[in-house]
């Protein structure tokens, strides 16, 4: 059963949220989803770039009150 | 995924340069590049266990950055190794000058390396200098 976990990386600057995402994704099973909360604008564009480059799947990226909710699905 | 090779030569002891070098190392390594870091001159001292890691800013950006919650530069280098399989080599000449042994250094560093080997290995890499 696929799970979704959340990492709260608000308040940290690039590349902190990306590093937290990568550390978190290593602990997941294929098919699981990870939601990263980030207040860093750069990370909101950098994380999808990384996800596309390494071949995971972007599920969604939404911004609410200055916080990005970026959801990634582990594919491998 | 591309397998580009990146060699990063770090000689500065300033906060901004160490931070940028750590950013390139970590993001490069986790994005599929083969990353090699060579630490020498003023950069190596920070990787001796127990050393003071408050690197001086070289400009106003560094002063502002020091007040923000950016990832510590040493964490970024450790991320590069732990999450991206980067190799970080202390320069053997700098080790001699500082009278440091391999066991004095942070455990995520690889064995000391000479400049000749670093240059040979870097022959087909992008080389970044900080």
N, CA and C atoms of all chains as a GROMACS GRO file, in nm:
protein
  618
    1UNK      N    1   0.086  -0.120   0.000
    1UNK     CA    2   0.000   0.000   0.000
    1UNK      C    3   0.089   0.125   0.000
    2UNK      N    4   0.073   0.210  -0.102
    2UNK     CA    5   0.156   0.330  -0.110
    2UNK      C    6   0.127   0.426   0.004
    3UNK      N    7   0.231   0.486   0.055
    3UNK     CA    8   0.215   0.580   0.166
    3UNK      C    9   0.253   0.720   0.120
    4UNK      N   10   0.209   0.820   0.195
    4UNK     CA   11   0.259   0.956   0.172
    4UNK      C   12   0.314   1.008   0.304
    5UNK      N   13   0.439   1.052   0.298
    5UNK     CA   14   0.501   1.113   0.415
    5UNK      C   15   0.525   1.260   0.388
    6UNK      N   16   0.539   1.338   0.492
    6UNK     CA   17   0.560   1.481   0.478
    6UNK      C   18   0.689   1.522   0.550
    7UNK      N   19   0.766   1.604   0.480
    7UNK     CA   20   0.886   1.662   0.540
    7UNK      C   21   0.866   1.813   0.548
    8UNK      N   22   0.885   1.868   0.665
    8UNK     CA   23   0.869   2.013   0.684
    8UNK      C   24   1.005   2.081   0.674
    9UNK      N   25   1.033   2.139   0.559
    9UNK     CA   26   1.162   2.206   0.538
    9UNK      C   27   1.143   2.358   0.532
   10UNK      N   28   1.034   2.406   0.590
   10UNK     CA   29   1.010   2.550   0.590
   10UNK      C   30   1.120   2.621   0.669
   11UNK      N   31   1.160   2.736   0.618
   11UNK     CA   32   1.260   2.815   0.690
   11UNK      C   33   1.403   2.786   0.648
   12UNK      N   34   1.426   2.677   0.574
   12UNK     CA   35   1.562   2.650   0.529
   12UNK      C   36   1.578   2.694   0.383
   13UNK      N   37   1.699   2.727   0.349
   13UNK     CA   38   1.728   2.779   0.216
   13UNK      C   39   1.790   2.671   0.129
   14UNK      N   40   1.787   2.698  -0.002
   14UNK     CA   41   1.846   2.609  -0.102
   14UNK      C   42   1.991   2.576  -0.065
   15UNK      N   43   2.037   2.451  -0.078
   15UNK     CA   44   1.962   2.334  -0.123
   15UNK      C   45   1.909   2.248  -0.008
   16UNK      N   46   1.879   2.310   0.107
   16UNK     CA   47   1.831   2.235   0.223
   16UNK      C   48   1.707   2.151   0.195
   17UNK      N   49   1.599   2.212   0.139
   17UNK     CA   50   1.479   2.131   0.112
   17UNK      C   51   1.506   2.015   0.017
   18UNK      N   52   1.589   2.038  -0.085
   18UNK     CA   53   1.621   1.930  -0.179
   18UNK      C   54   1.695   1.817  -0.108
   19UNK      N   55   1.791   1.852  -0.024
   19UNK     CA   56   1.867   1.748   0.047
   19UNK      C   57   1.775   1.670   0.142
   20UNK      N   58   1.685   1.741   0.205
   20UNK     CA   59   1.591   1.671   0.296
   20UNK      C   60   1.501   1.577   0.217
   21UNK      N   61   1.458   1.622   0.098
   21UNK     CA   62   1.375   1.537   0.013
   21UNK      C   63   1.452   1.410  -0.026
   22UNK      N   64   1.575   1.428  -0.068
   22UNK     CA   65   1.653   1.313  -0.116
   22UNK      C   66   1.680   1.214  -0.002
   23UNK      N   67   1.712   1.269   0.115
   23UNK     CA   68   1.735   1.180   0.230
   23UNK      C   69   1.606   1.105   0.262
   24UNK      N   70   1.492   1.175   0.251
   24UNK     CA   71   1.364   1.112   0.283
   24UNK      C   72   1.324   1.008   0.181
   25UNK      N   73   1.350   1.036   0.055
   25UNK     CA   74   1.303   0.947  -0.052
   25UNK      C   75   1.379   0.815  -0.050
   26UNK      N   76   1.501   0.819   0.001
   26UNK     CA   77   1.580   0.695   0.010
   26UNK      C   78   1.515   0.595   0.105
   27UNK      N   79   1.439   0.645   0.200
   27UNK     CA   80   1.379   0.558   0.301
   27UNK      C   81   1.243   0.502   0.258
   28UNK      N   82   1.193   0.548   0.143
   28UNK     CA   83   1.060   0.506   0.099
   28UNK      C   84   1.065   0.384   0.008
   29UNK      N   85   0.950   0.324  -0.011
   29UNK     CA   86   0.936   0.215  -0.108
   29UNK      C   87   0.892   0.277  -0.241
   30UNK      N   88   0.922   0.206  -0.351
   30UNK     CA   89   0.875   0.250  -0.482
   30UNK      C   90   0.723   0.263  -0.479
   31UNK      N   91   0.673   0.375  -0.532
   31UNK     CA   92   0.528   0.400  -0.533
   31UNK      C   93   0.484   0.492  -0.421
   32UNK      N   94   0.565   0.503  -0.315
   32UNK     CA   95   0.531   0.594  -0.206
   32UNK      C   96   0.548   0.739  -0.250
   33UNK      N   97   0.480   0.827  -0.180
   33UNK     CA   98   0.490   0.970  -0.211
   33UNK      C   99   0.548   1.047  -0.094
   34UNK      N  100   0.619   1.153  -0.128
   34UNK     CA  101   0.678   1.239  -0.026
   34UNK      C  102   0.634   1.381  -0.054
   35UNK      N  103   0.581   1.446   0.047
   35UNK     CA  104   0.542   1.586   0.036
   35UNK      C  105   0.646   1.670   0.110
   36UNK      N  106   0.703   1.768   0.041
   36UNK     CA  107   0.799   1.858   0.104
   36UNK      C  108   0.733   1.995   0.119
   37UNK      N  109   0.738   2.048   0.239
   37UNK     CA  110   0.690   2.185   0.261
   37UNK      C  111   0.811   2.276   0.259
   38UNK      N  112   0.808   2.377   0.171
   38UNK     CA  113   0.924   2.466   0.157
   38UNK      C  114   0.879   2.610   0.144
   39UNK      N  115   0.949   2.698   0.212
   39UNK     CA  116   0.921   2.841   0.198
   39UNK      C  117   1.025   2.908   0.108
   40UNK      N  118   1.112   2.828   0.048
   40UNK     CA  119   1.220   2.880  -0.035
   40UNK      C  120   1.180   2.875  -0.182
   41UNK      N  121   1.170   2.993  -0.245
   41UNK     CA  122   1.123   3.000  -0.384
   41UNK      C  123   1.213   2.920  -0.478
   42UNK      N  124   1.343   2.930  -0.457
   42UNK     CA  125   1.437   2.860  -0.545
   42UNK      C  126   1.413   2.711  -0.542
   43UNK      N  127   1.385   2.659  -0.425
   43UNK     CA  128   1.364   2.514  -0.413
   43UNK      C  129   1.238   2.471  -0.485
   44UNK      N  130   1.139   2.560  -0.493
   44UNK     CA  131   1.014   2.526  -0.560
   44UNK      C  132   1.037   2.498  -0.708
   45UNK      N  133   1.139   2.561  -0.766
   45UNK     CA  134   1.171   2.531  -0.907
   45UNK      C  135   1.281   2.426  -0.919
   46UNK      N  136   1.371   2.423  -0.819
   46UNK     CA  137   1.484   2.330  -0.824
   46UNK      C  138   1.441   2.185  -0.801
   47UNK      N  139   1.347   2.165  -0.711
   47UNK     CA  140   1.307   2.027  -0.677
   47UNK      C  141   1.244   1.957  -0.798
   48UNK      N  142   1.148   2.022  -0.870
   48UNK     CA  143   1.096   1.955  -0.991
   48UNK      C  144   1.206   1.927  -1.095
   49UNK      N  145   1.303   2.017  -1.105
   49UNK     CA  146   1.415   1.997  -1.198
   49UNK      C  147   1.492   1.869  -1.160
   50UNK      N  148   1.517   1.853  -1.031
   50UNK     CA  149   1.589   1.733  -0.985
   50UNK      C  150   1.506   1.608  -1.008
   51UNK      N  151   1.377   1.617  -0.977
   51UNK     CA  152   1.288   1.501  -0.992
   51UNK      C  153   1.286   1.455  -1.138
   52UNK      N  154   1.275   1.551  -1.230
   52UNK     CA  155   1.274   1.515  -1.372
   52UNK      C  156   1.408   1.458  -1.415
   53UNK      N  157   1.515   1.514  -1.362
   53UNK     CA  158   1.648   1.468  -1.404
   53UNK      C  159   1.674   1.324  -1.361
   54UNK      N  160   1.639   1.291  -1.237
   54UNK     CA  161   1.672   1.157  -1.189
   54UNK      C  162   1.562   1.055  -1.218
   55UNK      N  163   1.445   1.103  -1.263
   55UNK     CA  164   1.345   1.008  -1.310
   55UNK      C  165   1.239   0.967  -1.210
   56UNK      N  166   1.224   1.042  -1.100
   56UNK     CA  167   1.107   1.019  -1.017
   56UNK      C  168   0.989   1.095  -1.080
   57UNK      N  169   0.875   1.098  -1.011
   57UNK     CA  170   0.756   1.158  -1.073
   57UNK      C  171   0.704   1.273  -0.988
   58UNK      N  172   0.684   1.388  -1.053
   58UNK     CA  173   0.622   1.501  -0.984
   58UNK      C  174   0.472   1.475  -0.978
   59UNK      N  175   0.417   1.481  -0.860
   59UNK     CA  176   0.273   1.460  -0.845
   59UNK      C  177   0.203   1.595  -0.847
   60UNK      N  178   0.254   1.690  -0.770
   60UNK     CA  179   0.192   1.823  -0.768
   60UNK      C  180   0.286   1.922  -0.700
   61UNK      N  181   0.260   2.048  -0.729
   61UNK     CA  182   0.333   2.156  -0.662
   61UNK      C  183   0.238   2.273  -0.648
   62UNK      N  184   0.202   2.305  -0.527
   62UNK     CA  185   0.108   2.414  -0.505
   62UNK      C  186   0.162   2.508  -0.398
   63UNK      N  187   0.125   2.636  -0.412
   63UNK     CA  188   0.172   2.735  -0.316
   63UNK      C  189   0.055   2.791  -0.238
   64UNK      N  190   0.074   2.802  -0.109
   64UNK     CA  191  -0.032   2.854  -0.024
   64UNK      C  192   0.032   2.938   0.086
   65UNK      N  193   0.001   3.066   0.087
   65UNK     CA  194   0.054   3.157   0.189
   65UNK      C  195   0.207   3.151   0.199
   66UNK      N  196   0.273   3.147   0.083
   66UNK     CA  197   0.420   3.149   0.084
   66UNK      C  198   0.485   3.015   0.114
   67UNK      N  199   0.406   2.910   0.122
   67UNK     CA  200   0.463   2.777   0.145
   67UNK      C  201   0.430   2.687   0.026
   68UNK      N  202   0.532   2.626  -0.031
   68UNK     CA  203   0.510   2.533  -0.141
   68UNK      C  204   0.492   2.392  -0.086
   69UNK      N  205   0.392   2.325  -0.140
   69UNK     CA  206   0.369   2.184  -0.108
   69UNK      C  207   0.407   2.105  -0.234
   70UNK      N  208   0.520   2.039  -0.228
   70UNK     CA  209   0.572   1.970  -0.346
   70UNK      C  210   0.564   1.820  -0.320
   71UNK      N  211   0.489   1.752  -0.405
   71UNK     CA  212   0.468   1.609  -0.383
   71UNK      C  213   0.537   1.529  -0.493
   72UNK      N  214   0.618   1.434  -0.451
   72UNK     CA  215   0.698   1.353  -0.542
   72UNK      C  216   0.667   1.206  -0.519
   73UNK      N  217   0.655   1.130  -0.629
   73UNK     CA  218   0.637   0.985  -0.615
   73UNK      C  219   0.767   0.914  -0.651
   74UNK      N  220   0.807   0.823  -0.564
   74UNK     CA  221   0.930   0.746  -0.589
   74UNK      C  222   0.900   0.640  -0.694
   75UNK      N  223   0.983   0.637  -0.800
   75UNK     CA  224   0.953   0.544  -0.910
   75UNK      C  225   1.056   0.433  -0.926
   76UNK      N  226   1.162   0.440  -0.848
   76UNK     CA  227   1.266   0.338  -0.866
   76UNK      C  228   1.350   0.327  -0.741
   77UNK      N  229   1.993   0.934  -1.727
   77UNK     CA  230   2.058   1.035  -1.643
   77UNK      C  231   2.203   1.051  -1.689
   78UNK      N  232   2.248   1.175  -1.700
   78UNK     CA  233   2.384   1.198  -1.748
   78UNK      C  234   2.485   1.154  -1.643
   79UNK      N  235   2.604   1.124  -1.688
   79UNK     CA  236   2.708   1.085  -1.594
   79UNK      C  237   2.826   1.181  -1.609
   80UNK      N  238   2.797   1.309  -1.605
   80UNK     CA  239   2.906   1.406  -1.615
   80UNK      C  240   2.995   1.395  -1.493
   81UNK      N  241   3.119   1.438  -1.509
   81UNK     CA  242   3.216   1.430  -1.400
   81UNK      C  243   3.258   1.570  -1.360
   82UNK      N  244   3.255   1.594  -1.230
   82UNK     CA  245   3.284   1.727  -1.178
   82UNK      C  246   3.394   1.716  -1.074
   83UNK      N  247   3.499   1.794  -1.093
   83UNK     CA  248   3.603   1.805  -0.992
   83UNK      C  249   3.598   1.944  -0.931
   84UNK      N  250   3.601   1.950  -0.799
   84UNK     CA  251   3.588   2.078  -0.728
   84UNK      C  252   3.712   2.098  -0.642
   85UNK      N  253   3.784   2.205  -0.672
   85UNK     CA  254   3.906   2.237  -0.599
   85UNK      C  255   3.871   2.349  -0.501
   86UNK      N  256   3.881   2.323  -0.372
   86UNK     CA  257   3.842   2.422  -0.272
   86UNK      C  258   3.966   2.465  -0.194
   87UNK      N  259   4.001   2.593  -0.205
   87UNK     CA  260   4.119   2.644  -0.135
   87UNK      C  261   4.086   2.760  -0.041
   88UNK      N  262   3.969   2.819  -0.060
   88UNK     CA  263   3.934   2.937   0.020
   88UNK      C  264   3.880   2.896   0.156
   89UNK      N  265   3.901   2.982   0.255
   89UNK     CA  266   3.842   2.960   0.387
   89UNK      C  267   3.728   3.055   0.414
   90UNK      N  268   3.678   3.122   0.308
   90UNK     CA  269   3.568   3.217   0.330
   90UNK      C  270   3.433   3.147   0.326
   91UNK      N  271   3.341   3.198   0.404
   91UNK     CA  272   3.209   3.138   0.416
   91UNK      C  273   3.139   3.124   0.281
   92UNK      N  274   3.142   3.231   0.202
   92UNK     CA  275   3.068   3.229   0.076
   92UNK      C  276   3.122   3.121  -0.019
   93UNK      N  277   3.253   3.111  -0.027
   93UNK     CA  278   3.313   3.015  -0.120
   93UNK      C  279   3.293   2.871  -0.072
   94UNK      N  280   3.307   2.850   0.059
   94UNK     CA  281   3.284   2.716   0.111
   94UNK      C  282   3.139   2.674   0.090
   95UNK      N  283   3.047   2.772   0.111
   95UNK     CA  284   2.905   2.742   0.094
   95UNK      C  285   2.875   2.706  -0.053
   96UNK      N  286   2.927   2.787  -0.145
   96UNK     CA  287   2.900   2.763  -0.287
   96UNK      C  288   2.962   2.630  -0.331
   97UNK      N  289   3.082   2.602  -0.282
   97UNK     CA  290   3.148   2.475  -0.317
   97UNK      C  291   3.065   2.358  -0.264
   98UNK      N  292   3.014   2.371  -0.143
   98UNK     CA  293   2.931   2.265  -0.085
   98UNK      C  294   2.801   2.248  -0.162
   99UNK      N  295   2.746   2.359  -0.210
   99UNK     CA  296   2.622   2.352  -0.289
   99UNK      C  297   2.647   2.280  -0.422
  100UNK      N  298   2.755   2.316  -0.490
  100UNK     CA  299   2.786   2.251  -0.618
  100UNK      C  300   2.814   2.102  -0.595
  101UNK      N  301   2.889   2.073  -0.490
  101UNK     CA  302   2.922   1.932  -0.463
  101UNK      C  303   2.797   1.850  -0.433
  102UNK      N  304   2.711   1.902  -0.347
  102UNK     CA  305   2.596   1.823  -0.305
  102UNK      C  306   2.492   1.811  -0.416
  103UNK      N  307   2.459   1.922  -0.479
  103UNK     CA  308   2.356   1.916  -0.583
  103UNK      C  309   2.408   1.839  -0.704
  104UNK      N  310   2.535   1.859  -0.738
  104UNK     CA  311   2.593   1.782  -0.848
  104UNK      C  312   2.590   1.633  -0.820
  105UNK      N  313   2.630   1.596  -0.699
  105UNK     CA  314   2.639   1.453  -0.666
  105UNK      C  315   2.502   1.386  -0.663
  106UNK      N  316   2.402   1.455  -0.611
  106UNK     CA  317   2.270   1.392  -0.603
  106UNK      C  318   2.196   1.396  -0.737
  107UNK      N  319   2.252   1.469  -0.833
  107UNK     CA  320   2.188   1.477  -0.965
  107UNK      C  321   2.256   1.387  -1.067
  108UNK      N  322   2.336   1.295  -1.020
  108UNK     CA  323   2.390   1.194  -1.108
  108UNK      C  324   2.531   1.221  -1.158
  109UNK      N  325   2.591   1.332  -1.117
  109UNK     CA  326   2.730   1.357  -1.159
  109UNK      C  327   2.826   1.283  -1.066
  110UNK      N  328   2.938   1.244  -1.123
  110UNK     CA  329   3.044   1.185  -1.043
  110UNK      C  330   3.128   1.301  -0.989
  111UNK      N  331   3.122   1.324  -0.858
  111UNK     CA  332   3.182   1.443  -0.799
  111UNK      C  333   3.305   1.408  -0.716
  112UNK      N  334   3.414   1.480  -0.742
  112UNK     CA  335   3.536   1.468  -0.664
  112UNK      C  336   3.571   1.605  -0.608
  113UNK      N  337   3.596   1.611  -0.478
  113UNK     CA  338   3.633   1.738  -0.414
  113UNK      C  339   3.774   1.725  -0.360
  114UNK      N  340   3.853   1.829  -0.380
  114UNK     CA  341   3.991   1.831  -0.331
  114UNK      C  342   4.003   1.950  -0.238
  115UNK      N  343   4.031   1.926  -0.112
  115UNK     CA  344   4.037   2.033  -0.011
  115UNK      C  345   4.182   2.067   0.019
  116UNK      N  346   4.216   2.195   0.002
  116UNK     CA  347   4.354   2.234   0.032
  116UNK      C  348   4.356   2.376   0.091
  117UNK      N  349   4.474   2.425   0.117
  117UNK     CA  350   4.499   2.560   0.169
  117UNK      C  351   4.404   2.594   0.285
  118UNK      N  352   4.337   2.710   0.276
  118UNK     CA  353   4.255   2.755   0.389
  118UNK      C  354   4.126   2.676   0.408
  119UNK      N  355   4.093   2.591   0.313
  119UNK     CA  356   3.967   2.515   0.324
  119UNK      C  357   3.980   2.394   0.416
  120UNK      N  358   4.098   2.336   0.422
  120UNK     CA  359   4.110   2.206   0.489
  120UNK      C  360   4.086   2.212   0.641
  121UNK      N  361   4.126   2.324   0.702
  121UNK     CA  362   4.120   2.333   0.849
  121UNK      C  363   3.980   2.303   0.906
  122UNK      N  364   3.877   2.337   0.829
  122UNK     CA  365   3.740   2.319   0.880
  122UNK      C  366   3.699   2.173   0.887
  123UNK      N  367   3.776   2.088   0.822
  123UNK     CA  368   3.739   1.946   0.817
  123UNK      C  369   3.820   1.862   0.914
  124UNK      N  370   3.893   1.931   1.002
  124UNK     CA  371   3.958   1.862   1.113
  124UNK      C  372   3.855   1.852   1.224
  125UNK      N  373   3.838   1.732   1.276
  125UNK     CA  374   3.735   1.710   1.378
  125UNK      C  375   3.752   1.808   1.494
  126UNK      N  376   3.641   1.866   1.536
  126UNK     CA  377   3.643   1.954   1.651
  126UNK      C  378   3.688   2.095   1.621
  127UNK      N  379   3.717   2.125   1.494
  127UNK     CA  380   3.766   2.259   1.462
  127UNK      C  381   3.650   2.359   1.460
  128UNK      N  382   3.686   2.486   1.471
  128UNK     CA  383   3.588   2.593   1.463
  128UNK      C  384   3.536   2.600   1.319
  129UNK      N  385   3.405   2.592   1.301
  129UNK     CA  386   3.352   2.592   1.164
  129UNK      C  387   3.287   2.725   1.127
  130UNK      N  388   3.311   2.828   1.207
  130UNK     CA  389   3.253   2.959   1.173
  130UNK      C  390   3.348   3.033   1.080
  131UNK      N  391   3.335   3.003   0.951
  131UNK     CA  392   3.422   3.065   0.850
  131UNK      C  393   3.387   3.213   0.837
  132UNK      N  394   3.487   3.298   0.819
  132UNK     CA  395   3.460   3.442   0.806
  132UNK      C  396   3.397   3.476   0.672
  133UNK      N  397   3.303   3.570   0.674
  133UNK     CA  398   3.243   3.619   0.549
  133UNK      C  399   3.346   3.704   0.476
  134UNK      N  400   3.342   3.701   0.343
  134UNK     CA  401   3.433   3.788   0.269
  134UNK      C  402   3.361   3.911   0.217
  135UNK      N  403   3.230   3.917   0.234
  135UNK     CA  404   3.154   4.032   0.186
  135UNK      C  405   3.020   4.038   0.257
  136UNK      N  406   2.940   4.140   0.221
  136UNK     CA  407   2.812   4.160   0.290
  136UNK      C  408   2.715   4.044   0.273
  137UNK      N  409   2.723   3.975   0.160
  137UNK     CA  410   2.630   3.862   0.142
  137UNK      C  411   2.655   3.756   0.248
  138UNK      N  412   2.782   3.731   0.275
  138UNK     CA  413   2.816   3.630   0.375
  138UNK      C  414   2.766   3.669   0.513
  139UNK      N  415   2.773   3.799   0.544
  139UNK     CA  416   2.723   3.845   0.675
  139UNK      C  417   2.573   3.820   0.686
  140UNK      N  418   2.499   3.848   0.577
  140UNK     CA  419   2.354   3.827   0.579
  140UNK      C  420   2.325   3.676   0.586
  141UNK      N  421   2.398   3.600   0.504
  141UNK     CA  422   2.373   3.455   0.498
  141UNK      C  423   2.395   3.389   0.633
  142UNK      N  424   2.494   3.440   0.707
  142UNK     CA  425   2.526   3.381   0.837
  142UNK      C  426   2.410   3.395   0.936
  143UNK      N  427   2.322   3.492   0.909
  143UNK     CA  428   2.206   3.512   0.997
  143UNK      C  429   2.084   3.430   0.954
  144UNK      N  430   2.095   3.365   0.838
  144UNK     CA  431   1.981   3.289   0.784
  144UNK      C  432   2.001   3.140   0.806
  145UNK      N  433   1.893   3.069   0.788
  145UNK     CA  434   1.897   2.925   0.814
  145UNK      C  435   1.939   2.848   0.688
  146UNK      N  436   2.060   2.878   0.639
  146UNK     CA  437   2.111   2.801   0.525
  146UNK      C  438   2.176   2.674   0.580
  147UNK      N  439   2.180   2.567   0.499
  147UNK     CA  440   2.245   2.446   0.548
  147UNK      C  441   2.394   2.474   0.574
  148UNK      N  442   2.450   2.432   0.687
  148UNK     CA  443   2.592   2.453   0.713
  148UNK      C  444   2.676   2.390   0.601
  149UNK      N  445   2.785   2.458   0.562
  149UNK     CA  446   2.860   2.407   0.446
  149UNK      C  447   2.913   2.266   0.470
  150UNK      N  448   2.950   2.237   0.595
  150UNK     CA  449   3.001   2.101   0.619
  150UNK      C  450   2.891   1.996   0.598
  151UNK      N  451   2.769   2.030   0.631
  151UNK     CA  452   2.658   1.937   0.607
  151UNK      C  453   2.641   1.911   0.458
  152UNK      N  454   2.661   2.015   0.378
  152UNK     CA  455   2.646   1.998   0.233
  152UNK      C  456   2.752   1.903   0.178
  153UNK      N  457   2.875   1.917   0.225
  153UNK     CA  458   2.979   1.825   0.179
  153UNK      C  459   2.946   1.682   0.226
  154UNK      N  460   2.897   1.671   0.348
  154UNK     CA  461   2.861   1.537   0.398
  154UNK      C  462   2.743   1.481   0.318
  155UNK      N  463   2.645   1.566   0.284
  155UNK     CA  464   2.534   1.523   0.197
  155UNK      C  465   2.585   1.471   0.064
  156UNK      N  466   2.685   1.540   0.010
  156UNK     CA  467   2.740   1.500  -0.121
  156UNK      C  468   2.792   1.357  -0.114
  157UNK      N  469   2.855   1.323  -0.002
  157UNK     CA  470   2.910   1.188   0.014
  157UNK      C  471   2.800   1.088   0.046
  158UNK      N  472   2.717   1.122   0.144
  158UNK     CA  473   2.619   1.026   0.195
  158UNK      C  474   2.504   1.004   0.096
  159UNK      N  475   2.460   1.110   0.029
  159UNK     CA  476   2.343   1.097  -0.059
  159UNK      C  477   2.382   1.082  -0.205
  160UNK      N  478   2.505   1.124  -0.241
  160UNK     CA  479   2.541   1.125  -0.382
  160UNK      C  480   2.669   1.054  -0.417
  161UNK      N  481   2.728   0.985  -0.318
  161UNK     CA  482   2.851   0.908  -0.343
  161UNK      C  483   2.968   0.992  -0.393
  162UNK      N  484   2.971   1.120  -0.355
  162UNK     CA  485   3.088   1.202  -0.390
  162UNK      C  486   3.209   1.154  -0.311
  163UNK      N  487   3.326   1.187  -0.362
  163UNK     CA  488   3.451   1.159  -0.290
  163UNK      C  489   3.514   1.292  -0.253
  164UNK      N  490   3.551   1.307  -0.128
  164UNK     CA  491   3.616   1.429  -0.082
  164UNK      C  492   3.756   1.393  -0.033
  165UNK      N  493   3.855   1.450  -0.101
  165UNK     CA  494   3.994   1.416  -0.068
  165UNK      C  495   4.064   1.534  -0.002
  166UNK      N  496   4.128   1.512   0.111
  166UNK     CA  497   4.216   1.616   0.164
  166UNK      C  498   4.347   1.615   0.087
  167UNK      N  499   4.399   1.734   0.061
  167UNK     CA  500   4.526   1.747  -0.010
  167UNK      C  501   4.640   1.700   0.082
  168UNK      N  502   4.723   1.612   0.030
  168UNK     CA  503   4.828   1.557   0.117
  168UNK      C  504   4.931   1.663   0.157
  169UNK      N  505   4.954   1.761   0.069
  169UNK     CA  506   5.046   1.869   0.105
  169UNK      C  507   4.990   1.953   0.220
  170UNK      N  508   4.860   1.985   0.213
  170UNK     CA  509   4.798   2.063   0.320
  170UNK      C  510   4.797   1.985   0.451
  171UNK      N  511   4.780   1.854   0.441
  171UNK     CA  512   4.785   1.770   0.561
  171UNK      C  513   4.923   1.781   0.626
  172UNK      N  514   5.026   1.777   0.543
  172UNK     CA  515   5.163   1.787   0.595
  172UNK      C  516   5.186   1.922   0.662
  173UNK      N  517   5.141   2.029   0.595
  173UNK     CA  518   5.162   2.164   0.650
  173UNK      C  519   5.090   2.181   0.783
  174UNK      N  520   4.969   2.127   0.792
  174UNK     CA  521   4.891   2.139   0.917
  174UNK      C  522   4.933   2.034   1.020
  175UNK      N  523   5.023   1.945   0.980
  175UNK     CA  524   5.067   1.837   1.068
  175UNK      C  525   4.946   1.754   1.115
  176UNK      N  526   4.857   1.725   1.020
  176UNK     CA  527   4.735   1.650   1.052
  176UNK      C  528   4.746   1.507   0.999
  177UNK      N  529   4.687   1.414   1.072
  177UNK     CA  530   4.680   1.275   1.027
  177UNK      C  531   4.539   1.247   0.975
  178UNK      N  532   4.527   1.139   0.897
  178UNK     CA  533   4.397   1.106   0.839
  178UNK      C  534   4.289   1.088   0.946
  179UNK      N  535   4.327   1.034   1.060
  179UNK     CA  536   4.226   1.012   1.165
  179UNK      C  537   4.181   1.141   1.233
  180UNK      N  538   4.252   1.251   1.208
  180UNK     CA  539   4.210   1.381   1.263
  180UNK      C  540   4.094   1.440   1.183
  181UNK      N  541   4.069   1.386   1.064
  181UNK     CA  542   3.971   1.447   0.974
  181UNK      C  543   3.833   1.384   0.990
  182UNK      N  544   3.732   1.456   0.947
  182UNK     CA  545   3.595   1.405   0.950
  182UNK      C  546   3.588   1.271   0.876
  183UNK      N  547   3.506   1.181   0.927
  183UNK     CA  548   3.508   1.044   0.878
  183UNK      C  549   3.456   1.030   0.735
  184UNK      N  550   3.382   1.130   0.685
  184UNK     CA  551   3.330   1.117   0.548
  184UNK      C  552   3.431   1.159   0.443
  185UNK      N  553   3.549   1.204   0.487
  185UNK     CA  554   3.655   1.232   0.390
  185UNK      C  555   3.724   1.102   0.350
  186UNK      N  556   3.772   1.100   0.226
  186UNK     CA  557   3.850   0.986   0.179
  186UNK      C  558   3.996   1.005   0.219
  187UNK      N  559   4.078   0.912   0.177
  187UNK     CA  560   4.220   0.918   0.215
  187UNK      C  561   4.289   1.038   0.147
  188UNK      N  562   4.396   1.089   0.205
  188UNK     CA  563   4.466   1.203   0.146
  188UNK      C  564   4.513   1.173   0.004
  189UNK      N  565   4.510   1.277  -0.078
  189UNK     CA  566   4.542   1.261  -0.220
  189UNK      C  567   4.644   1.367  -0.260
  190UNK      N  568   4.735   1.330  -0.348
  190UNK     CA  569   4.831   1.425  -0.401
  190UNK      C  570   4.775   1.497  -0.522
  191UNK      N  571   4.834   1.611  -0.552
  191UNK     CA  572   4.784   1.692  -0.662
  191UNK      C  573   4.799   1.622  -0.797
  192UNK      N  574   4.904   1.546  -0.812
  192UNK     CA  575   4.926   1.477  -0.940
  192UNK      C  576   4.812   1.383  -0.972
  193UNK      N  577   4.772   1.305  -0.872
  193UNK     CA  578   4.661   1.211  -0.892
  193UNK      C  579   4.531   1.285  -0.917
  194UNK      N  580   4.508   1.393  -0.840
  194UNK     CA  581   4.386   1.471  -0.859
  194UNK      C  582   4.379   1.524  -1.001
  195UNK      N  583   4.490   1.578  -1.050
  195UNK     CA  584   4.491   1.635  -1.186
  195UNK      C  585   4.473   1.526  -1.291
  196UNK      N  586   4.534   1.411  -1.270
  196UNK     CA  587   4.516   1.300  -1.364
  196UNK      C  588   4.369   1.259  -1.370
  197UNK      N  589   4.310   1.244  -1.252
  197UNK     CA  590   4.170   1.202  -1.246
  197UNK      C  591   4.078   1.307  -1.306
  198UNK      N  592   4.117   1.433  -1.293
  198UNK     CA  593   4.028   1.543  -1.336
  198UNK      C  594   4.043   1.575  -1.485
  199UNK      N  595   4.128   1.501  -1.554
  199UNK     CA  596   4.159   1.538  -1.693
  199UNK      C  597   4.036   1.546  -1.781
  200UNK      N  598   3.936   1.461  -1.755
  200UNK     CA  599   3.814   1.466  -1.838
  200UNK      C  600   3.693   1.513  -1.758
  201UNK      N  601   3.719   1.592  -1.652
  201UNK     CA  602   3.609   1.644  -1.571
  201UNK      C  603   3.590   1.793  -1.595
  202UNK      N  604   3.470   1.843  -1.564
  202UNK     CA  605   3.456   1.987  -1.541
  202UNK      C  606   3.534   2.018  -1.415
  203UNK      N  607   3.603   2.130  -1.414
  203UNK     CA  608   3.675   2.168  -1.290
  203UNK      C  609   3.623   2.301  -1.240
  204UNK      N  610   3.580   2.299  -1.115
  204UNK     CA  611   3.530   2.420  -1.049
  204UNK      C  612   3.627   2.455  -0.937
  205UNK      N  613   3.660   2.582  -0.926
  205UNK     CA  614   3.756   2.624  -0.823
  205UNK      C  615   3.691   2.727  -0.730
  206UNK      N  616   3.706   2.703  -0.603
  206UNK     CA  617   3.653   2.797  -0.502
  206UNK      C  618   3.764   2.835  -0.404
   0.00000   0.00000   0.00000
